Amino acid sequence: MTGPGDGSSTPSGAGDGRAGDDRARELRGRLDAVRERIASAAGAAGRDEPRLIVVTKYFPASDLRILVDLGVTDVGENRDQEASGKAAELEGLLTWHFIGQLQTNKARSVVRYAHSVHSVDRASLVTALGKAVAADRHERAAGGSGTPAELECFLQFDLDRAAVAGGRGGALPADAVALAETLAGTPGLRLAGVMAVAPLGAPPAAAFEQLRRISETVRTVDAAATSISAGMSGDLEEAVAAGTTHLRIGSDVLGPRPGVG
Ligand SMILES: *Cc1c(COP(=O)(O)O)cnc(C)c1O
């Protein structure tokens, strides 16, 4: 068995004190570097700094505790089973953003812990989320706890020109108005804005410019839907220059994802 200070090596992520300290130092260094990049990109673009969502998928709850100590307030997850477990472990310490493709049958679970869903890409999911929020409120009222705020929803668009609808996730830009109207008309959901992942193999700046135009279209439906969720580790500077309001940064804060490389 290993214990604090016994000098034996432990796999990363184990509860060992020394390994934990090393991991805390590593995360602090990475997070500081990302925060500096964001500040300098925002300065260069003359924009306000966007909200930083640290994408913690595949990383253990012990890493999230370190992030809380480092002042991180928002985390992103893309699988319900993993996210719901971590949210239960870290109850009340973080704001949870669901950023992955979402099956309608997972909506009930996701609304229990998520503050926002960034991956709303079809009308059937809007309907499922609306029903899930209503059921969640009913449950909370019956249990004597207060009504939570509305679920913040981002419409995710597929900016890949070669994409077939329903392929990698994300609605077609041509469906923006119809989807925005559906979402804006669903009680319990708040249309926050738009979201996209820049396509591989193309300059991200052009994709983010396209997303900005889609955002303008969505705002013709709801003028308050001003949020733009864009920018990952590899393209955060381009996203900030294009006016993103929510950055989703994973590997540059946490390191390479386990088992993903
Ligand atoms: C994993 C993921 C991210 C984070 O990507 P990194 O390149 O690790 O920063 C952002 N957005 C979505 C939708 C993701 O699935």
Ligand as a Chemical Component Dictionary entry (heavy atoms), coordinates in Angstrom:
data_LIG
# 
_chem_comp.id                   LIG 
_chem_comp.type                 NON-POLYMER 
_chem_comp.pdbx_formal_charge   0 
_chem_comp.three_letter_code    LIG 
# 
loop_
_chem_comp_atom.comp_id 
_chem_comp_atom.atom_id 
_chem_comp_atom.alt_atom_id 
_chem_comp_atom.type_symbol 
_chem_comp_atom.charge 
_chem_comp_atom.model_Cartn_x 
_chem_comp_atom.model_Cartn_y 
_chem_comp_atom.model_Cartn_z 
_chem_comp_atom.pdbx_ordinal 
LIG C1 C1 C 0 -13.374 17.892 -25.564 1  
LIG C2 C2 C 0 -14.092 19.098 -26.010 2  
LIG C3 C3 C 0 -13.524 20.380 -25.853 3  
LIG C4 C4 C 0 -12.138 20.615 -25.297 4  
LIG O1 O1 O 0 -11.186 20.332 -26.282 5  
LIG P1 P1 P 0 -9.616  20.586 -26.057 6  
LIG O2 O2 O 0 -9.056  20.551 -27.421 7  
LIG O3 O3 O 0 -9.127  19.487 -25.175 8  
LIG O4 O4 O 0 -9.469  21.920 -25.415 9  
LIG C5 C5 C 0 -14.291 21.465 -26.236 10 
LIG N1 N1 N 0 -15.527 21.310 -26.774 11 
LIG C6 C6 C 0 -16.091 20.114 -26.948 12 
LIG C7 C7 C 0 -17.441 20.019 -27.546 13 
LIG C8 C8 C 0 -15.396 18.958 -26.581 14 
LIG O5 O5 O 0 -15.964 17.764 -26.756 15 
# 
loop_
_chem_comp_bond.comp_id 
_chem_comp_bond.atom_id_1 
_chem_comp_bond.atom_id_2 
_chem_comp_bond.value_order 
_chem_comp_bond.pdbx_ordinal 
LIG C1 C2 SING 1  
LIG C2 C3 SING 2  
LIG C2 C8 DOUB 3  
LIG C3 C4 SING 4  
LIG C3 C5 DOUB 5  
LIG C4 O1 SING 6  
LIG O1 P1 SING 7  
LIG P1 O2 DOUB 8  
LIG P1 O3 SING 9  
LIG P1 O4 SING 10 
LIG C5 N1 SING 11 
LIG N1 C6 DOUB 12 
LIG C6 C7 SING 13 
LIG C6 C8 SING 14 
LIG C8 O5 SING 15 
# 
